[in-house]
Amino acid sequence: MDRNTVIQNDNDFIMHTYGRLPLVPDHASGASIWDKNGKKYIDFTSGIGVNVLGYSDSGWSQAVFEQATKYQHVCNYYYCEPASALAEWLVKTTGLENVFFGNSGAEANEGAIKLARKYSFDKYGEGRNTIITLNKSFHGRTVTTLAATGQDVFHQYFFPFTDGFKYCDAGDLDALNAACTADVCAVMLEVIQGEGGVNILDKDYVQAVAALCEKKDILLIVDEVQTGIGRTGKPFAFQHYDILPDIVTSAKGLAGGLPIGAFISGKKAASTLGASAHGSTFGANPVCAAAACYITGKLTDDFLASVENKGKLIEEKILAAGCENVVSVRRLGMMIGIQIKDLPKDRLLKAFDLGLLVLTAGKDVVRLLPPLNISMNELDEGISLLIEALS
């Protein structure tokens, strides 16, 4: 189809749930993507943190191809080699015990919620099922994960939402203490609130939350859907905080562009879900798992150090440019939020016109999630466009 036909078909046949920009991809490589009209864009979004190795990585493509020629799907009644290998990496890297595979971040978070509630039911009986989340959080778009999301804007239309959630401000330990009543079974948080504005939680606060959860036998769930898989310069962002959660969720970048999600359990809840307690037809899909094995195999110490160095370079160049519109830069690795004085959507549109793809977050933040292996040439080109867009 030509470019106009693609756009017309989209308008005619796909639900209008996304505010699309007029980009119709023709081909892409690395951190660059070309529209069907020939215009090139530098992509500082990675498909919202998904394409951690950019577009068309040859090793990733080969891993997907080789698995697809062996077998593309197998019933979960049988064993799957790529899923087994991926599970080993996830467990050993997080320091947890076992993993369940699904298809998305929302599924991973919903599974974590189910795991926490069943753990508490098995041990304490009925009535201990409330989960505390943080204001400005985002945990997904199912009815339950919308309820878990601490933003009123998402609590519309789809009533009744799942009961059993209450919310506290990040950093307010007194409020969290007061909320930890006898009905609470878990605290669920992102150590960096991506959709909420790239809000990086204070280390002392996170450690205090972990200590409180341990004291009260409340499970600590860390949502790493956006922050995991090297995005912050470590395999998982919680590893910057010197804590060990009871449950960690992962998705987005895990398979580098194919749908996969996972929740990983620590010792407390590792035996909670037995036969038929949870399931997913496509969970641990062999092709997706093979792609994820390739991605995780790239997360060496040197690679992760380069993520930090590139993120630091972006931050330094933005600040050195002296854009009066820039208030601050919030960053961990290559998860970057630029707080600005005017509307971030206006800056997104200006960047798009210049040939740069960026994201927004919260009310006043331009968000950057570049491919972790972005070349220095593409990085420099993108930074120059970004500074022009912010000026």
C-alpha positions as CSV (number, residue, x, y, z in Angstrom):
1,M,0.0,0.0,0.0
2,D,1.1,3.6,-0.6
3,R,1.4,6.0,2.3
4,N,-2.0,7.6,2.0
5,T,-3.8,4.2,1.7
6,V,-2.1,3.0,5.0
7,I,-3.4,6.1,6.8
8,Q,-6.9,5.9,5.3
9,N,-7.2,2.2,6.1
10,D,-6.1,2.9,9.7
11,N,-8.7,5.6,10.0
12,D,-11.4,3.4,8.5
13,F,-10.7,0.1,10.1
14,I,-8.8,0.5,13.4
15,M,-10.3,1.9,16.6
16,H,-9.2,5.4,17.2
17,T,-7.6,4.7,20.6
18,Y,-4.2,6.3,19.7
19,G,-3.4,9.9,18.7
20,R,-1.2,9.0,15.8
21,L,1.5,11.2,14.3
22,P,1.8,11.1,10.4
23,L,4.7,8.6,10.3
24,V,4.2,5.5,8.1
25,P,7.4,3.4,8.5
26,D,9.0,2.0,5.3
27,H,12.2,0.6,6.8
28,A,14.4,1.1,9.8
29,S,17.9,0.4,11.1
30,G,19.6,1.1,14.4
31,A,18.0,4.2,15.9
32,S,16.8,5.5,12.5
33,I,13.5,5.0,10.8
34,W,12.4,6.2,7.4
35,D,8.8,7.1,6.4
36,K,7.3,5.9,3.1
37,N,7.8,9.5,1.9
38,G,11.5,9.1,2.4
39,K,11.9,11.3,5.5
40,K,14.3,10.0,8.1
41,Y,13.7,10.2,11.9
42,I,16.1,9.5,14.8
43,D,14.1,7.5,17.3
44,F,14.5,8.4,20.9
45,T,11.5,6.4,22.0
46,S,12.5,2.7,21.2
47,G,8.8,2.0,20.7
48,I,8.2,3.2,24.3
49,G,11.2,1.3,25.7
50,V,10.7,-1.9,23.7
51,N,13.3,-1.8,20.9
52,V,16.3,-1.8,23.3
53,L,18.6,-2.8,20.5
54,G,17.0,-0.5,18.0
55,Y,15.6,-1.7,14.7
56,S,16.7,-4.6,12.6
57,D,19.5,-5.8,14.8
58,S,21.1,-8.7,12.8
59,G,21.7,-11.0,15.8
60,W,18.2,-10.5,17.1
61,S,16.7,-11.1,13.7
62,Q,18.8,-14.3,13.3
63,A,17.7,-15.6,16.8
64,V,14.0,-15.0,15.8
65,F,14.5,-16.6,12.4
66,E,16.3,-19.7,13.7
67,Q,13.6,-20.4,16.4
68,A,10.8,-19.8,14.0
69,T,12.2,-22.4,11.6
70,K,12.3,-25.0,14.5
71,Y,8.9,-24.4,16.0
72,Q,6.9,-21.2,16.6
73,H,4.6,-22.3,19.4
74,V,4.2,-25.2,21.7
75,C,1.5,-26.0,24.2
76,N,2.3,-25.2,27.8
77,Y,1.8,-28.9,28.7
78,Y,5.2,-29.5,27.2
79,Y,8.7,-28.1,27.9
80,C,10.3,-25.2,25.9
81,E,14.0,-24.7,25.7
82,P,14.1,-21.0,25.1
83,A,11.7,-20.3,27.9
84,S,13.8,-22.5,30.2
85,A,17.0,-20.6,29.4
86,L,15.2,-17.2,29.8
87,A,13.8,-18.2,33.1
88,E,17.2,-19.2,34.4
89,W,18.6,-15.7,33.4
90,L,15.7,-13.9,35.0
91,V,15.9,-15.8,38.3
92,K,19.7,-15.7,38.6
93,T,19.9,-12.0,37.6
94,T,17.2,-10.8,40.0
95,G,18.1,-13.2,42.9
96,L,14.6,-14.5,43.1
97,E,13.2,-18.0,42.8
98,N,10.9,-18.7,39.8
99,V,9.0,-17.0,37.0
100,F,5.7,-17.0,35.1
101,F,5.5,-15.9,31.5
102,G,2.7,-14.0,29.9
103,N,2.4,-11.6,26.9
104,S,2.5,-8.0,28.2
105,G,3.3,-5.7,31.1
106,A,-0.3,-5.4,32.2
107,E,-0.6,-9.2,32.3
108,A,2.7,-9.4,34.3
109,N,1.3,-6.9,36.8
110,E,-2.1,-8.5,37.0
111,G,-0.3,-11.9,37.6
112,A,1.8,-10.3,40.4
113,I,-1.4,-9.0,42.0
114,K,-3.0,-12.4,41.9
115,L,0.2,-14.0,43.3
116,A,0.3,-11.5,46.3
117,R,-3.3,-12.0,47.1
118,K,-3.2,-15.8,47.0
119,Y,0.0,-15.8,49.1
120,S,-1.8,-13.8,51.8
121,F,-5.0,-15.8,51.5
122,D,-3.1,-19.1,51.9
123,K,-1.3,-17.8,54.9
124,Y,-3.8,-15.6,56.6
125,G,-7.2,-16.4,55.2
126,E,-9.9,-14.0,53.8
127,G,-9.8,-10.2,54.3
128,R,-6.1,-9.5,53.7
129,N,-6.1,-8.5,50.0
130,T,-5.6,-4.8,49.7
131,I,-2.6,-3.5,47.7
132,I,-1.1,-0.1,48.2
133,T,0.3,1.7,45.1
134,L,1.7,5.2,44.6
135,N,0.1,8.3,43.2
136,K,1.4,9.1,39.7
137,S,2.0,5.4,39.1
138,F,1.0,3.5,36.0
139,H,0.6,-0.3,36.0
140,G,-1.5,-1.2,32.9
141,R,-4.8,-0.9,31.1
142,T,-6.8,-4.0,32.2
143,V,-9.6,-3.3,34.6
144,T,-7.5,-4.4,37.5
145,T,-4.2,-2.7,36.6
146,L,-6.1,0.5,35.8
147,A,-7.4,0.3,39.4
148,A,-3.8,-0.3,40.6
149,T,-2.7,2.8,38.7
150,G,-2.5,5.9,41.0
151,Q,-3.9,8.4,38.6
152,D,-7.5,9.6,38.7
153,V,-7.5,10.3,34.9
154,F,-7.4,6.5,34.3
155,H,-10.3,5.8,36.7
156,Q,-13.1,6.6,34.3
157,Y,-15.7,4.9,32.1
158,F,-15.0,1.2,32.9
159,F,-16.8,0.9,36.2
160,P,-16.8,-1.1,38.3
161,F,-13.1,-1.2,38.7
162,T,-11.5,-4.0,40.7
163,D,-11.7,-3.3,44.5
164,G,-8.8,-3.6,46.9
165,F,-6.4,-0.8,46.1
166,K,-5.4,2.4,48.0
167,Y,-2.8,5.0,47.1
168,C,-0.1,7.0,48.8
169,D,2.2,9.8,47.7
170,A,5.7,8.7,46.8
171,G,8.2,9.7,49.5
172,D,5.6,10.0,52.3
173,L,6.6,7.2,54.6
174,D,4.2,8.3,57.3
175,A,1.2,8.0,54.9
176,L,2.4,4.5,53.9
177,N,2.7,3.4,57.5
178,A,-0.8,4.7,58.2
179,A,-2.1,2.9,55.1
180,C,-0.6,-0.5,56.1
181,T,-3.7,-1.7,58.0
182,A,-4.5,-5.3,58.7
183,D,-6.2,-5.8,55.3
184,V,-3.0,-5.0,53.3
185,C,-1.1,-7.8,51.5
186,A,1.3,-5.9,49.2
187,V,2.9,-2.6,48.2
188,M,3.4,-2.2,44.5
189,L,5.6,0.5,43.1
190,E,7.8,1.6,40.2
191,V,11.2,2.9,41.5
192,I,11.0,5.3,38.5
193,Q,7.5,6.4,37.6
194,G,7.8,6.5,33.8
195,E,4.4,7.5,32.6
196,G,3.9,9.6,35.7
197,G,6.8,12.0,34.8
198,V,10.1,10.1,35.1
199,N,9.9,10.5,38.9
200,I,12.9,8.8,40.5
201,L,12.1,7.5,43.9
202,D,14.5,8.4,46.8
203,K,16.7,5.5,47.8
204,D,16.1,5.9,51.5
205,Y,12.4,5.9,51.0
206,V,12.4,2.7,48.9
207,Q,14.6,1.0,51.5
208,A,12.3,2.1,54.2
209,V,9.3,0.7,52.3
210,A,11.1,-2.6,51.8
211,A,11.9,-2.8,55.6
212,L,8.3,-2.0,56.4
213,C,7.0,-4.7,54.1
214,E,9.4,-7.2,55.6
215,K,8.4,-6.3,59.1
216,K,4.6,-6.8,58.4
217,D,4.9,-9.7,56.0
218,I,3.6,-7.5,53.2
219,L,4.9,-8.5,49.8
220,L,6.9,-5.8,47.9
221,I,6.1,-5.8,44.2
222,V,8.4,-3.8,41.9
223,D,7.0,-3.0,38.5
224,E,10.0,-3.1,36.1
225,V,7.9,-3.1,32.9
226,Q,9.6,0.1,31.6
227,T,12.7,0.3,33.9
228,G,14.0,-3.2,33.4
229,I,16.3,-4.9,30.9
230,G,19.2,-2.5,31.1
231,R,17.3,0.7,30.7
232,T,18.8,2.3,33.8
233,G,22.3,0.9,33.4
234,K,21.6,-2.2,35.5
235,P,19.6,-5.3,34.4
236,F,16.8,-4.1,36.7
237,A,16.3,-0.6,38.3
238,F,15.7,-2.0,41.8
239,Q,19.3,-3.1,41.8
240,H,20.3,0.6,42.3
241,Y,18.4,0.6,45.6
242,D,20.1,-2.3,47.4
243,I,16.8,-4.1,48.0
244,L,15.4,-7.5,47.1
245,P,11.7,-7.3,46.2
246,D,9.3,-10.2,46.7
247,I,8.0,-10.0,43.1
248,V,9.4,-8.2,40.1
249,T,7.5,-7.7,36.8
250,S,9.1,-7.3,33.4
251,A,7.9,-6.8,29.8
252,K,8.6,-4.0,27.1
253,G,12.3,-4.4,26.4
254,L,12.5,-8.1,27.4
255,A,12.2,-9.5,23.9
256,G,13.3,-6.4,22.1
257,G,10.2,-6.0,20.0
258,L,8.1,-9.2,20.4
259,P,5.3,-9.5,23.0
260,I,6.4,-11.1,26.3
261,G,5.8,-10.4,29.9
262,A,6.9,-12.0,33.1
263,F,6.5,-11.9,36.9
264,I,9.3,-13.3,39.0
265,S,8.7,-14.4,42.6
266,G,11.0,-14.6,45.6
267,K,11.1,-17.3,48.2
268,K,8.0,-16.2,50.1
269,A,5.5,-16.8,47.2
270,A,7.5,-19.1,45.0
271,S,5.2,-22.1,45.7
272,T,1.9,-20.1,45.8
273,L,0.7,-20.8,42.3
274,G,0.2,-24.5,41.7
275,A,-1.3,-26.4,38.7
276,S,-4.2,-24.5,37.1
277,A,-3.9,-21.5,39.4
278,H,-2.8,-19.3,36.5
279,G,-2.2,-19.7,32.8
280,S,-1.5,-18.1,29.4
281,T,-1.8,-19.6,26.0
282,F,1.0,-17.6,24.4
283,G,3.1,-17.2,27.6
284,A,6.7,-18.3,27.0
285,N,6.2,-18.4,23.3
286,P,9.4,-20.0,21.9
287,V,10.1,-17.3,19.3
288,C,9.5,-14.5,21.8
289,A,11.6,-16.3,24.4
290,A,14.4,-16.9,21.9
291,A,14.4,-13.1,21.1
292,A,14.6,-12.4,24.9
293,C,17.5,-14.8,25.4
294,Y,19.4,-12.8,22.7
295,I,18.5,-9.5,24.4
296,T,19.5,-10.6,27.9
297,G,22.7,-12.1,26.5
298,K,23.8,-8.6,25.4
299,L,23.5,-7.1,28.9
300,T,27.1,-7.5,29.9
301,D,28.9,-5.2,32.3
302,D,30.5,-3.3,29.5
303,F,27.2,-2.8,27.7
304,L,25.5,-1.6,30.8
305,A,28.3,0.8,31.5
306,S,27.8,2.2,28.0
307,V,24.1,2.8,28.7
308,E,25.1,5.0,31.7
309,N,27.7,6.8,29.7
310,K,25.3,7.6,26.9
311,G,22.6,8.7,29.3
312,K,25.1,11.0,31.0
313,L,26.2,12.5,27.7
314,I,22.6,13.3,26.8
315,E,22.0,15.0,30.2
316,E,25.2,17.0,30.0
317,K,24.6,18.3,26.5
318,I,21.0,19.3,27.3
319,L,22.1,21.2,30.4
320,A,25.1,22.8,28.6
321,A,22.8,24.0,25.8
322,G,21.3,26.5,28.2
323,C,17.7,26.2,26.9
324,E,15.6,28.7,29.0
325,N,12.6,26.4,28.6
326,V,14.4,23.5,30.4
327,V,13.8,23.4,34.2
328,S,15.6,20.2,35.1
329,V,16.7,16.8,33.8
330,R,15.8,13.6,35.7
331,R,17.8,10.5,34.6
332,L,18.9,7.1,35.5
333,G,20.9,5.4,32.7
334,M,19.0,6.1,29.5
335,M,15.6,6.7,31.1
336,I,15.4,10.4,30.9
337,G,12.8,13.1,31.7
338,I,13.3,16.7,30.8
339,Q,11.0,19.0,32.8
340,I,10.1,22.1,30.7
341,K,8.1,25.3,31.3
342,D,5.6,24.9,28.5
343,L,3.6,22.1,27.0
344,P,5.6,18.9,26.3
345,K,3.3,17.9,23.4
346,D,4.2,21.1,21.6
347,R,7.9,20.2,21.9
348,L,7.1,16.6,20.8
349,L,5.5,18.0,17.6
350,K,8.4,20.4,17.0
351,A,10.9,17.5,17.4
352,F,8.8,15.4,15.0
353,D,8.9,18.1,12.4
354,L,12.6,18.3,12.8
355,G,13.0,14.5,12.4
356,L,13.3,13.3,16.0
357,L,10.9,11.0,17.8
358,V,10.4,11.7,21.6
359,L,7.7,11.0,24.2
360,T,6.0,12.9,26.9
361,A,5.2,12.0,30.5
362,G,3.1,13.7,33.2
363,K,2.1,17.3,32.6
364,D,5.5,18.9,31.9
365,V,8.1,16.3,30.9
366,V,9.6,15.3,27.6
367,R,10.6,11.7,28.0
368,L,13.5,10.0,26.2
369,L,14.0,6.2,25.9
370,P,16.6,5.8,23.2
371,P,17.8,2.4,22.0
372,L,20.5,1.2,24.5
373,N,23.0,0.4,21.7
374,I,22.4,3.7,19.7
375,S,25.5,4.6,17.7
376,M,27.4,7.8,18.7
377,N,26.6,9.3,15.3
378,E,22.8,8.8,15.8
379,L,23.1,10.0,19.4
380,D,24.9,13.2,18.4
381,E,22.4,13.8,15.6
382,G,19.4,13.2,17.9
383,I,20.8,15.5,20.6
384,S,21.3,18.3,18.2
385,L,17.7,18.0,17.0
386,L,16.5,17.7,20.6
387,I,18.2,20.9,21.7
388,E,16.7,22.7,18.7
389,A,13.2,21.3,19.6
390,L,13.6,22.5,23.2
391,S,14.9,26.0,22.3
